[in-house]
Structure formats: structure tokens, C-alpha cells
């Protein structure tokens, strides 16, 4: 008599998926704070850099 196959666990998010979600959350928060910041251009530069990294992470995810 054989036992039934184990039920697979839900797939845990990969490190890249986690990183993409985290970058997205940070960018959204920075956009909110930029409105009241005394130097919004500095936050804008940070947002641009994070968005570029987010694009790179999403490209890597598509290749997987």
C-alpha cells in the first residue's frame, strides 16, 4: 500500500519578487513625502534611481 503524494506547499516568493515589491513600496512612499519636502528635486533623483533598479529587477524576473 502506498501513501498519497504530499500536498505541495504554496510557492514562497522568490528573492527577486520580494525585492520588486519592496522597491515599489519605497518608491510610492517617497512620492508621498516629496510633496512636502523642502528639496523635492533630491527625492526625485532618489525615485529615479529606485525606479531604474525596479525596472532591472522586473527584467530579471521575466527571464526566469
C-alpha distance (Angstrom), angle and dihedral (degrees) to the residues before:
residue distance angle dihedral
X1 . . .
X2 3.80 . .
X3 3.76 126.7 .
X4 3.79 121.0 -121.6
X5 3.76 118.0 -96.0
X6 3.78 114.0 -91.8
X7 3.77 117.0 -100.8
X8 3.80 107.8 -109.4
X9 3.77 116.9 -118.0
X10 3.77 117.7 -119.0
X11 3.76 109.3 -87.1
X12 3.78 111.8 -97.0
X13 3.77 115.0 -128.0
X14 3.74 112.9 -96.1
X15 3.76 121.9 -118.6
X16 3.80 90.6 -105.8
X17 3.80 92.9 52.3
X18 3.79 90.1 49.2
X19 3.79 91.0 48.7
X20 3.82 92.1 49.7
X21 3.81 92.1 51.0
X22 3.79 91.6 47.3
X23 3.81 93.5 49.1
X24 3.80 90.2 48.9
X25 3.81 91.5 52.2
X26 3.81 92.0 48.6
X27 3.80 92.7 49.5
X28 3.81 91.4 50.5
X29 3.80 91.4 49.7
X30 3.80 92.1 48.5
X31 3.80 90.7 51.6
X32 3.80 90.0 54.2
X33 3.79 92.3 49.8
X34 3.81 94.8 44.7
X35 3.80 91.1 71.4
X36 3.81 92.9 67.1
X37 3.79 99.5 29.7
X38 3.82 117.8 115.4
X39 3.82 90.7 -134.8
X40 3.81 106.0 34.1
X41 3.80 91.6 167.8
X42 3.81 89.2 68.0
X43 3.78 92.1 53.5
X44 3.80 88.2 44.8
X45 3.79 89.8 58.0
X46 3.80 90.6 49.5
X47 3.81 90.4 49.7
X48 3.80 91.4 50.9
X49 3.80 90.9 52.2
X50 3.78 93.4 47.8
X51 3.80 91.9 46.8
X52 3.80 89.7 52.8
X53 3.79 89.8 52.0
X54 3.81 90.7 47.1
X55 3.81 90.3 53.0
X56 3.81 89.8 51.1
X57 3.80 92.2 50.0
X58 3.82 91.7 48.9
X59 3.82 90.2 50.7
X60 3.80 89.4 53.0
X61 3.80 89.7 49.9
X62 3.80 91.3 53.4
X63 3.80 90.7 53.5
X64 3.80 92.5 54.9
